């Protein structure tokens, strides 16, 4: 009979006893227990283990239990086991590596109250794990199926269909923890449906609107199947906001049903206007002809087989009544199948001008002011296929007030031949988008290049540098060694060598801020690269003050603050960052950082509940993210100080880094203070670097610094404008929160 070994619970970080026995309070973003071996044992064993814990949430706390394993290389993100908890706690079967130097239990990833009295481990061995797996599988079967005959029959039937090796693999995996994935259907049921007003309620509110502008819906039509065209038009006619007109242009469809259908609709509803082209004008020409019918003060675009919910135009009109200076409004969107199943929601960021230069993220549903539309001249045939993207790029050059409505107000129809299914994959569409981006670069500067990324629908665009200022690279360092590639490496010397040898930018200087105790070999590396050396003479550790000291000694117009555990991947990384920094309104730019193993270390920083964190940390390096969030240039509230570029003038105007954040959050605080001066932060994946050291470090934040950060920013940042409130928060993954949905 296997022994049940009860672990000794050690509230190691950001966990406090909360009065009652076995009741705890997590006080920060990284609360965890160390699980020490049972009395009389020196260390944990590897292999198959049944882990049980009476972990339960209190006060609606969100539990996200994770088991970290130290295999001799420290606790790290890649050696974690997500655990499955239910109302009774945790009872999971897990497989630990052969070498186990320590175990750590993270009950959640934020603040909250919970109950935890014991954690026990039962080492099972291969035979015991097999029997336990079989027991769990049997428990899932209905009682009538648990007979010997029924089980043997089912096994034989399955064995005839699949190789024994696959069956054994699936059998072994079946008992492992399976946290329930988030469901978009659950989000619709829990968030959208309860908040949705009835049409009568919306119309009652509309009756009191100060403004009721006419909204022209522009819809080019070509060979649309009858059922989908009927559904699209019906969704317009169902709008609670009735001050609309539908402008339809038949692009000389061969299908005989199209024009008679449109004529019948126009005869029945005076708000429906129609036009038929004598020749096919493609989507740009048909859209322009439909737009010529428009008489409204505002315009929106709709494809001929898609749907809008009945609150779509109401939501836009509501924004205009709150602020009639708004120039541009856009909403979230999703896709809808032939069977009417909604899926793949796109929860968009608030206005992110740099994101628009990477992909057509505003898309549908969007509202445009007709006076600006007339000024820019409609859709261009040269960009046919990506004409709406080119249109949005030109239109947004004339706007000052943009509003994102965080509601799903558009359903793309995913059927063969529809825009949702095909457009991003057609070569002519990609070429059209490139033309639109090239022209955008020429209108707003000089074109360096525009090209498709490795992910269709996402693009890389860069303007030529208008100046090549000196770039001072400020590197705070402790002059230490670390393992890189399995070898002990002098981090600072290796960093200087990498930047100097691989970077293509011609005018850089190194400013190294050390503690006055560099070794001769490291000093030789500084001399070899002509680095300016500044010594931090204070007895306390304060990386923010060290960076300020380095900035004061630097001579460049542009500053890059760089960790000493960085290596270059893309040689033009400085040029890529500078190209973003030269855009008016940009204050800080950060690159994509990868761990030595190639996984993502930094791809932007989100701030949820006044707690900063790196988005999609630990995901594969080629992960595209949520609608290109990882591979496309875009805005975030902050970028990491491990590598951040700022103008010296902007840096000095806000007093540099706040030395009150000696270790944590000084970089995020810097970006937020720049934001208060209307200078936004940009994540630029065209620049990629390796970031070695923090891979093996536990993410420990000083509670005092976290409190100080919350005191300064919690009231000012009730939500992150670039990270949807429905996503998992800690860690930020851009995935729906499985604890809520």
Buried (B, 14 or more C-beta within 10 A) or exposed (E): EEEEBBBEBBBBBBBEEBEEEBBBBBBBBBBBBBBBBBEEEEEBBBBBBBBBBBBBBBEEBBBBBBBBBBBEEBBBBEBBBBBEBEEEBBBBBBBBEEBBBBBBBBBBBBBBBBBBBBBBBBBBEEEBBBEBBBEBEEEEEEEEEEEEEEBEEEEEEEEEEEEEEEBEEEBBEBBBBEBEEBEBEBBBEBBBEEEBBEBEEBBEBBEEBEEBBBBBBBBBBBBBBEEBBEBBBEBBBBBBBEBBBBBBBBBBBEBEEBBEBBBEBBEEBEBBBBBBBEEEBBBBBBBBBBBEBBEBBBBBBBBBBBBBBBBBBBBBBBBBBEEEEBBBBBBBBBBBBEEEEBEBBBBBBBBBBBBBBBBBBBBBBBBBBBEBBEEBEBBBEEBBBBBBBBBBBBBBEBBEEBBBBBBBBBBBBBBEEBBBBEBBEEEEBBBBBBBBBBBBBEEBBEBBEBEBBEBBBBBBBBBEBEEEBBBBBBBBBBBBBBEBEEEEBBBBBBBBBBBBEBBEBEEBBBBBBBBEEBBEEBBEBBEEBEBBBBEBEEEEEBBBBBBBBBBEBBEBBBBBBBBBBBBBBBBBBBBBBBBBBBBEEBBBBBBBBBBBBEBBBBBBBBBBBBBBBBBBBBBEBEBBBBBBBBBBBBBBBBBBBBBBBBBBEBBBBBEBBBBBBBEBBBBBBBBBBBBEEEBBBBBBBBBBBBBBBBBBEBBBBBBEBBBBBBEBBBEEBEEBBBBBEBBBBBBBBBBBBBBBB
